[in-house]
């Protein structure tokens, strides 16, 4: 056992029956060991290591000495996993801080030469740092495991293209073969942190602080390599290493979720979060790199059942919602990829034929809507509703795209129209089940249409609200070009009802709409552009639905147009908003005609 320098050595004990051949060890650590780490951390916080001697810099990475009781002359270097908890955490946090300081300095085109030297030595694996950090995956203390995973991911990010593929192979192998849940989580967490990393961009408010700049006495080296600012290299290395073992990883976790054990809950969540991060458009990975990670999604839809706890449900829903990234990607594409369409079909069929929503663990239990008692899990319901709306929108868009491509083929156009009628009936069943589910869980009036309650359900989540409104609008446009469209479905999805309810939710404040337009956090520009086109083409319907609220609705749009025009005249709008301005002007003209 390793002891702190302040502790007393225990008297020798006889070997146990379980460990008859194991030699006992006694720590002979240098009294300055912890002081060296503290000195390293203080200097890193000051953004410079120039004042530290070469020996002081090397000491923290050279390990601690252990001497056996039987051979006082023999010694070896201890791996980090054999250190006491406090020193292990101090060392791991120092490694993470070192790498993060180097990354941040590198992004500004300069780095403290001594920090650069230490990083180069670690990249050359002079001290076997990576092997020691991976060893901590089996550490009994979960916080040590977590800290080590953060330190290792930071090291990979600062190493970039210089990462040894064998390190990544060892990590991914752990996810396949290890029976230790913490060890599996460790490997997946490291890769997830790398995938989720966004290259440093200095915030304007940081420029004036001066706290993150090296002192004037620091010997600074200029960095001119543009690739040093790009994390895509290490992301691709991680993806390629994971891709080789991905089928085995997926099968492993499919089995873990199917025969769910509480001891593996955290590991399962980490796996699903990693999968979501890989597929996410925010990861900025190429389509070619991410395509292999779509091939096993369909099998996980069937895992949405009453035997899976709510937290795993949420992460499965997050994953599927990321695949059906409608507002940010799919709504803008002329031709949809096979993978999201296949998932959308399965979601629609699961709700329509397998009554998937009946298993929703809304109150934390099992059975219909989760059973149990309490207020219920509103975020879980929101994720489920958004997934259904996305699946419906993707299904309609795919069918409509196919219809458009066949429109010049005579009788085949009639067949496509018949296909849309079949899709419409399926969508009607799905949305009816969704409506029943939501009204069974939340106190909406039985006559409240989906077009209205969707705004009320997502009122606390701007991104989900806007994406849900885009889905409803696109389903309406996609279905109701046909004269034979079902009128009850048209009423349930009315874009005018949704917009009126949305304006009520924001207290008819045009500034909220302007803020959403300027922000890149939602797809509100897409929504408003398509909504205004819909209003222009269906003006009579819009006026009829708004009824007594027409004046207040148009007042918001007119004030919004004036605010946009004012910003455009001063060249302050962040992008070309003219298409929206023209549509606002057209709607205003039609409104004025009513009063003339």
C-alpha positions in Angstrom: 0.0 0.0 0.0 1.2 3.5 -0.8 1.2 6.1 1.9 1.3 9.9 2.1 4.6 11.3 3.4 2.7 12.4 6.6 1.6 8.8 7.4 3.4 6.2 9.5 4.3 2.9 8.0 2.2 0.0 9.4 4.0 -2.9 11.0 4.8 -5.8 8.7 1.9 -8.3 8.3 2.2 -12.0 7.3 1.1 -12.8 3.8 -2.6 -13.7 3.3 -3.9 -17.0 2.0 -5.2 -15.2 -1.1 -1.8 -13.6 -1.9 0.9 -16.0 -0.7 3.5 -14.9 -3.4 2.8 -11.2 -3.6 5.6 -9.0 -2.2 4.8 -6.1 0.0 6.1 -2.7 -1.0 7.1 0.4 1.0 7.0 3.9 -0.4 10.3 5.9 -0.4 9.0 8.9 -2.1 11.0 12.1 -2.2 9.6 14.7 0.2 9.4 17.2 -2.7 7.2 15.0 -4.9 4.0 16.7 -4.2 5.7 20.1 -4.1 6.9 19.6 -7.6 3.3 19.0 -8.8 2.1 22.1 -6.9 4.9 24.2 -8.5 4.0 22.8 -11.9 0.3 23.7 -11.5 1.0 27.2 -10.2 3.3 28.0 -13.2 0.7 26.5 -15.6 -1.9 28.8 -14.2 0.5 31.6 -14.9 0.7 30.4 -18.6 4.5 29.9 -18.4 7.0 27.2 -17.3 10.2 29.1 -18.1 11.1 29.6 -14.5 11.1 25.9 -13.7 14.3 23.9 -14.0 14.6 20.9 -16.3 14.8 18.5 -13.3 11.7 20.0 -11.7 9.7 19.7 -15.0 10.7 16.0 -15.4 10.1 14.9 -11.8 6.3 14.7 -11.9 6.5 12.5 -15.0 9.2 10.1 -13.8 7.1 8.4 -11.3 7.6 7.4 -7.6 10.1 4.7 -6.3 9.0 1.6 -4.6 11.3 -0.7 -2.6 10.4 -4.2 -1.7 10.8 -5.4 1.9 12.8 -8.4 0.8 15.2 -6.6 -1.4 16.2 -3.1 -0.2 18.5 -2.8 -3.2 15.9 -3.5 -5.8 13.6 -0.7 -7.0 11.2 0.1 -9.8 9.1 2.9 -11.0 5.5 2.8 -9.9 2.7 3.2 -12.4 0.3 6.0 -11.6 -2.4 3.5 -10.6 -0.2 2.6 -7.6 -0.1 6.1 -6.2 -2.3 7.3 -3.4 -5.6 9.0 -4.5 -4.7 12.6 -3.8 -1.4 12.5 -5.6 -3.0 10.6 -8.5 -5.7 13.3 -8.9 -3.2 16.1 -8.6 -1.0 14.6 -11.3 -3.9 13.8 -13.7 -5.3 17.3 -13.3 -1.9 18.8 -13.9 -1.6 16.8 -17.2 -5.1 18.0 -18.3 -4.2 21.6 -17.4 -0.9 21.4 -19.2 -2.6 20.1 -22.4 -5.4 22.7 -22.2 -3.0 25.6 -21.8 -1.0 24.4 -24.7 -4.1 24.0 -26.9 -5.3 27.5 -26.0 -1.9 29.1 -26.6 -1.5 27.2 -29.8 -4.9 28.6 -31.1 -3.5 32.1 -30.6 -0.4 31.4 -32.7 2.1 31.3 -29.9 3.2 28.9 -27.1 5.6 29.1 -24.1 8.7 27.3 -25.4 9.0 25.2 -22.2 5.4 24.2 -22.3 6.0 23.1 -25.9 9.0 21.1 -24.9 7.1 19.2 -22.2 4.3 18.5 -24.6 6.7 17.2 -27.3 8.4 14.9 -24.8 5.0 13.5 -23.8 4.0 13.0 -27.5 7.2 11.1 -28.0 6.0 8.9 -25.2 9.2 9.3 -23.2 7.4 8.7 -19.9 4.7 6.3 -21.2 2.0 8.7 -20.1 -0.8 7.2 -22.2 -0.2 3.7 -21.0 -0.3 5.0 -17.4 -3.5 7.0 -17.9 -5.2 4.0 -19.6 -4.3 1.9 -16.6 -6.4 4.3 -14.5 -9.5 3.0 -16.3 -9.6 0.2 -13.8 -9.0 2.4 -10.8 -11.6 1.7 -8.0 -12.3 5.5 -7.5 -14.7 6.7 -10.2 -13.6 10.3 -9.9 -10.0 9.2 -10.7 -11.3 7.3 -13.8 -13.3 10.4 -14.9 -10.3 12.8 -14.4 -8.0 10.5 -16.2 -10.3 10.2 -19.2 -10.4 14.0 -19.4 -6.7 14.2 -19.2 -6.2 11.6 -21.9 -8.7 13.3 -24.3 -6.9 16.6 -23.7 -3.6 14.9 -24.5 -5.0 13.4 -27.7 -6.3 16.9 -28.8 -2.9 18.5 -28.2 -1.1 15.6 -30.0 -3.5 15.6 -33.0 -2.0 13.7 -35.9 0.9 12.4 -33.7 -1.3 10.0 -31.7 -0.1 6.4 -31.9 -2.9 4.3 -33.4 -2.0 1.5 -31.0 -3.3 3.7 -28.1 -6.6 4.1 -29.8 -6.8 0.4 -30.6 -6.2 -0.4 -26.9 -9.0 2.0 -26.0 -11.5 0.6 -28.5 -10.6 -2.9 -27.6 -11.6 -2.2 -23.9 -15.1 -1.3 -25.1 -15.5 -4.7 -26.8 -13.8 -7.1 -24.4 -13.7 -5.6 -20.9 -16.2 -6.9 -18.4 -15.5 -3.9 -16.1 -18.2 -1.2 -16.7 -15.9 1.6 -15.6 -13.2 0.5 -18.0 -15.7 0.5 -20.8 -17.0 3.9 -19.9 -13.4 5.3 -19.7 -12.6 4.3 -23.3 -15.9 5.7 -24.7 -15.6 8.9 -22.7 -12.1 9.7 -24.0 -13.3 9.3 -27.6 -16.5 11.2 -27.0 -14.6 14.2 -25.5 -12.4 14.3 -28.6 -15.4 14.1 -31.0 -17.3 16.8 -29.2 -14.3 19.2 -29.0 -14.7 22.5 -30.8 -11.6 24.3 -32.0 -10.8 27.3 -29.8 -12.3 30.7 -30.8 -11.5 33.5 -28.5 -14.5 35.4 -27.2 -14.3 39.2 -27.6 -14.8 39.6 -23.9 -11.6 37.6 -23.2 -9.3 40.0 -25.1 -9.1 42.5 -22.3 -8.5 40.3 -19.3 -4.8 39.5 -19.8 -5.0 36.6 -17.3 -4.5 34.0 -19.9 -1.4 35.5 -21.5 2.2 34.4 -20.6 4.3 37.0 -18.6 6.6 39.3 -20.4 9.6 37.2 -19.2 8.3 34.1 -21.0 10.2 32.8 -24.0 7.4 32.5 -26.6 7.6 30.5 -29.8 5.5 31.5 -32.8 3.2 28.8 -34.3 2.7 29.2 -38.0 1.3 25.7 -38.8 -2.4 26.1 -39.8 -3.0 22.4 -39.2 -2.1 22.9 -35.5 -5.4 24.7 -35.1 -7.5 21.8 -36.7 -8.8 19.0 -34.5 -10.2 17.1 -37.5 -7.1 14.9 -37.7 -7.4 13.4 -34.3 -11.2 13.1 -34.7 -10.7 11.1 -37.9 -8.1 8.9 -36.2 -10.6 8.2 -33.3 -13.4 7.5 -35.8 -11.4 5.1 -37.9 -10.2 3.2 -34.8 -13.8 2.9 -33.5 -15.2 2.1 -36.9 -13.1 -1.1 -37.1 -14.7 -2.4 -33.9 -18.1 -0.7 -34.2 -20.3 -3.8 -35.1 -18.8 -5.6 -32.1 -19.4 -2.5 -29.9 -23.0 -2.2 -31.0 -23.7 -5.9 -30.4 -22.2 -5.6 -27.0 -24.4 -2.7 -26.0 -27.5 -4.1 -27.7 -27.1 -7.1 -25.4 -26.5 -4.9 -22.3 -29.6 -2.8 -22.9 -31.8 -5.9 -23.8 -30.8 -7.6 -20.5 -30.5 -4.3 -18.6 -28.5 -4.3 -15.4 -28.4 -1.2 -13.2 -24.6 -1.6 -12.8 -24.1 -0.8 -16.4 -26.5 2.1 -16.6 -23.7 4.8 -16.7 -21.8 2.8 -19.3 -24.8 2.4 -21.6 -25.5 6.1 -21.3 -21.9 7.0 -22.3 -22.2 4.7 -25.3 -25.4 6.3 -26.5 -24.0 9.8 -25.9 -20.9 8.9 -28.0 -23.0 7.6 -30.8 -25.1 10.8 -30.8 -21.9 12.9 -30.8 -20.5 11.0 -33.8 -23.7 11.5 -35.8 -24.3 15.1 -34.7 -23.8 17.8 -37.3 -22.0 19.8 -34.6 -19.1 17.4 -34.7 -18.3 18.6 -38.2 -17.3 15.2 -39.4 -17.6 14.2 -43.1 -20.5 12.2 -44.4 -18.0 9.5 -45.4 -16.6 9.2 -41.9 -20.0 9.0 -40.2 -21.9 6.8 -42.7 -20.7 3.5 -41.1 -22.3 4.6 -37.8 -25.8 4.7 -39.2 -26.0 1.0 -40.2 -27.1 -0.4 -36.9 -29.7 2.1 -35.8 -32.8 0.3 -36.7 -32.2 -2.5 -34.2 -32.2 -0.1 -31.3 -35.8 1.2 -32.0 -37.2 -2.0 -30.6 -35.3 -1.4 -27.4 -37.8 1.4 -26.6 -39.9 -0.8 -24.3 -41.1 -0.9 -20.7 -38.1 -2.9 -19.6 -35.7 0.0 -20.3 -35.4 2.8 -17.6 -36.3 6.4 -18.4 -32.8 7.7 -18.5 -31.9 5.1 -21.2 -35.1 6.0 -23.1 -34.0 9.7 -23.1 -30.6 8.9 -24.6 -32.1 6.6 -27.2 -34.6 9.4 -28.1 -31.7 11.9 -28.2 -29.8 9.6 -30.6 -32.8 9.1 -32.9 -33.6 12.9 -32.8 -30.0 13.6 -33.9 -30.3 11.2 -36.8 -33.5 13.0 -37.9 -31.9 16.4 -37.7 -34.8 17.9 -39.6 -34.6 21.6 -39.0 -30.8 21.9 -39.4 -30.3 19.4 -42.3 -33.0 17.2 -43.7 -35.6 20.0 -44.3 -33.0 21.7 -46.6 -32.1 18.7 -48.7 -33.7 17.9 -52.1 -33.0 14.2 -51.8 -32.9 12.5 -48.4 -30.4 9.8 -47.5 -31.6 6.3 -47.0 -30.6 6.0 -43.3 -32.8 8.7 -41.8 -35.7 7.7 -44.1 -35.4 4.1 -42.9 -35.3 5.2 -39.2 -38.3 7.5 -39.8 -40.3 4.6 -41.4 -39.5 2.4 -38.4 -40.6 5.1 -35.9 -43.9 5.6 -37.8 -44.5 1.9 -38.0 -43.6 1.4 -34.3 -46.2 3.9 -33.2 -48.9 2.8 -35.6 -48.6 -0.9 -35.4 -46.7 -1.7 -32.2 -48.1 1.2 -30.1 -44.6 2.2 -29.1 -45.9 5.3 -27.2 -47.8 3.1 -24.7 -44.4 2.0 -23.3 -43.3 5.6 -22.6 -42.0 5.6 -19.0 -43.5 9.1 -18.3 -43.8 8.5 -14.5 -40.8 6.3 -14.1 -42.5 3.0 -14.0 -43.4 0.5 -16.7 -46.6 -0.3 -18.7 -48.8 2.3 -20.3 -47.2 5.7 -20.1 -44.9 4.5 -17.3 -47.5 3.9 -14.6 -46.5 5.1 -11.2 -47.4 8.5 -9.8 -46.1 12.1 -9.7 -45.9 15.0 -12.1 -44.2 12.9 -14.8 -41.1 13.4 -16.9 -41.9 16.3 -19.2 -38.5 16.4 -20.9 -38.9 12.7 -21.8 -42.3 13.4 -23.3 -40.9 16.4 -25.3 -38.2 14.3 -26.8 -40.7 11.6 -27.8 -43.1 14.1 -29.3 -40.3 15.8 -31.3 -39.1 12.4 -32.6 -42.6 11.5 -33.8 -43.0 14.9 -35.6 -39.6 14.5 -37.2 -40.3 11.0 -38.4 -43.6 12.1 -39.9 -42.0 15.1 -41.6 -39.2 13.0 -43.1 -41.7 10.4 -44.3 -43.8 13.0 -46.0 -40.9 14.8 -47.5 -39.4 11.6 -48.9 -42.7 10.6 -50.5 -43.2 14.1 -51.9 -39.7 14.2 -53.4 -40.4 10.8 -55.1 -43.7 12.2 -56.4 -42.0 15.3 -57.8 -39.4 13.2 -59.6 -42.2 11.2 -61.2 -44.5 14.1 -62.1 -43.5 14.1 -65.8 -44.1 10.4 -66.3 -47.9 10.4 -66.9 -49.6 7.5 -65.2 -46.7 7.1 -62.7 -47.6 10.5 -61.3 -51.1 9.1 -60.5 -49.4 6.2 -58.7 -47.3 8.6 -56.7 -50.4 10.5 -55.7 -52.0 7.2 -54.6 -48.8 6.5 -52.6 -49.2 9.9 -50.9 -52.8 9.0 -50.0 -51.6 5.9 -48.3 -48.9 7.8 -46.4 -51.5 10.4 -45.4 -53.7 7.7 -43.8 -50.7 6.3 -41.9 -49.7 9.8 -40.7 -53.3 10.4 -39.6 -53.1 7.3 -37.4 -49.7 8.2 -36.0 -50.7 11.8 -35.1 -54.0 10.6 -33.6 -52.1 8.2 -31.3 -49.6 11.0 -30.4 -52.5 13.3 -29.6 -54.1 10.7 -27.3 -50.8 10.1 -25.6 -50.1 13.7 -24.8 -53.6 14.5 -23.6 -53.6 11.4 -21.4 -50.4 12.8 -19.7 -50.9 16.6 -19.7 -54.1 18.6 -18.9 -54.9 19.8 -22.4 -58.6 20.3 -23.3 -59.8 17.3 -25.4 -60.6 19.6 -28.3 -57.1 21.3 -28.4 -55.6 20.6 -31.8 -52.0 19.4 -32.1 -51.1 22.6 -33.9 -51.8 24.5 -30.6 -50.6 22.2 -27.9 -47.3 21.6 -29.7 -46.4 25.2 -28.9 -47.5 24.9 -25.3 -45.6 21.7 -24.8 -42.3 23.1 -26.1 -42.7 26.7 -24.7 -39.6 26.3 -22.5 -37.3 25.0 -25.3 -36.7 27.4 -28.2 -34.8 24.9 -30.4 -37.3 22.1 -30.0 -40.3 24.4 -30.4 -39.1 25.9 -33.7 -38.1 22.5 -35.1 -41.5 21.1 -34.1 -43.2 24.0 -35.8 -41.2 23.5 -39.0 -42.1 19.8 -39.0 -45.8 20.5 -38.7 -45.7 23.2 -41.4 -43.8 21.0 -43.8 -46.2 18.0 -43.2 -49.1 20.4 -44.0 -47.4 21.6 -47.2 -46.4 18.1 -48.2 -49.9 16.6 -47.7 -52.4 19.2 -48.7 -51.5 20.0 -52.2 -54.0 17.3 -53.0 -57.7 18.2 -53.2 -58.7 14.9 -51.5 -56.6 15.6 -48.4 -58.3 14.7 -45.2 -59.9 17.8 -43.7 -59.6 16.8 -40.0 -55.8 16.3 -40.4 -55.6 19.7 -42.0 -57.3 21.3 -39.0 -55.1 19.4 -36.6 -51.9 20.7 -38.2 -53.1 24.2 -39.2 -49.9 26.4 -39.5 -52.0 29.5 -38.8 -53.2 28.1 -35.5 -49.6 27.2 -34.6 -48.3 30.7 -35.4 -51.1 32.5 -33.5 -50.4 30.3 -30.4 -46.7 31.0 -30.8 -47.3 34.8 -30.8 -49.4 34.4 -27.6 -46.5 32.5 -26.0 -44.1 35.4 -26.8 -46.6 38.0 -25.7 -46.8 39.4 -29.3 -43.3 40.8 -28.9 -41.6 41.3 -32.3 -38.2 41.6 -30.6 -38.4 37.9 -29.7 -38.9 37.0 -33.4 -36.0 39.3 -34.3 -33.7 37.7 -31.7 -34.6 34.2 -33.0 -33.8 35.4 -36.6 -30.4 36.7 -35.6 -29.5 33.8 -33.4 -28.0 30.6 -34.9 -29.4 28.5 -32.0 -32.6 27.6 -33.8 -34.0 27.2 -37.4 -36.4 30.1 -37.0 -35.3 31.7 -40.3 -36.3 28.5 -42.1 -39.6 28.4 -40.3 -40.5 32.1 -40.9 -39.6 31.9 -44.5 -41.7 28.9 -45.2 -44.6 30.2 -43.0 -44.7 33.5 -44.9 -44.8 31.6 -48.2 -47.6 29.5 -46.9 -49.6 32.6 -45.7 -49.1 34.2 -49.1 -50.5 31.2 -50.9 -53.3 30.5 -48.4 -54.2 34.1 -47.4 -58.0 33.4 -47.1 -57.4 30.5 -44.8 -54.9 32.4 -42.7 -57.4 35.3 -42.3 -60.2 32.9 -41.4 -58.1 31.1 -38.7 -56.7 34.3 -37.2 -60.2 35.8 -37.0 -60.3 38.4 -34.2 -56.5 38.0 -33.7 -55.7 39.0 -37.3 -54.9 42.6 -36.4 -52.6 41.7 -33.5 -50.9 39.0 -35.6 -50.3 41.3 -38.5 -49.1 44.1 -36.1 -46.3 41.8 -34.9 -45.3 41.0 -38.5 -45.4 44.7 -39.5 -43.3 45.8 -36.5 -40.8 43.0 -37.3 -40.5 44.2 -40.9 -39.7 47.7 -39.7 -37.1 46.4 -37.2 -35.4 44.3 -39.9 -35.5 47.2 -42.4 -33.8 49.5 -39.9 -31.0 47.0 -39.3 -30.6 46.3 -43.0 -30.4 50.1 -43.8 -27.4 50.3 -41.4 -25.8 47.1 -42.7 -26.2 45.5 -39.3 -28.1 42.3 -40.2 -25.8 39.3 -40.1 -27.0 37.7 -43.4 -29.2 38.4 -46.4 -32.7 38.8 -45.0 -34.2 40.3 -48.2 -36.3 37.2 -49.1 -38.1 37.4 -45.7 -38.5 41.2 -46.1 -40.1 40.8 -49.4 -42.6 38.2 -48.1 -43.4 40.4 -45.1 -44.1 43.3 -47.4 -46.4 41.1 -49.6 -48.4 39.9 -46.5 -48.7 43.5 -45.4 -50.0 44.5 -48.8 -52.7 41.8 -48.7 -53.6 42.9 -45.2 -54.1 46.5 -46.3 -56.3 45.4 -49.1 -58.8 44.1 -46.5 -59.2 47.5 -45.0 -59.4 49.4 -48.4 
